[in-house]
Amino acid sequence: MDKLPRVYQNKIDHDINCGQDSFYSQNSFSSNHRSIKVNDIFKGIDFIYKKRVEITLNNNMVLVKDIVSKNDKYLITIDNEKILINDIKDIKVK
């Protein structure tokens, strides 16, 4: 087999922040609910297809939804609903 040229790999020695907002609960922590960042929902090893979350909006309305994806501005639910990330006051995994 022919030798291939080496590829330059730059070392990453700092945290990469993509400017994503994070949301923390202002309530006390419990064993069933824990406050998390929005991005951590999708990065966890227990997220395969969907995750049931409790979302508190800025108008204090509470939604329990199964989220499947996100883009820059919205969380996408399994029912194909869009929830604006800027409208989220708090998010907890159920």
Secondary structure, DSSP 8 states (H G I E B T S, - for coil): -------------S-----------SS---SS-EE--HHHHHHSTT-SS-EEEEEEETTS-EEEEEEEEE-SSEEEETTS-EEEGGGEEEEEE-
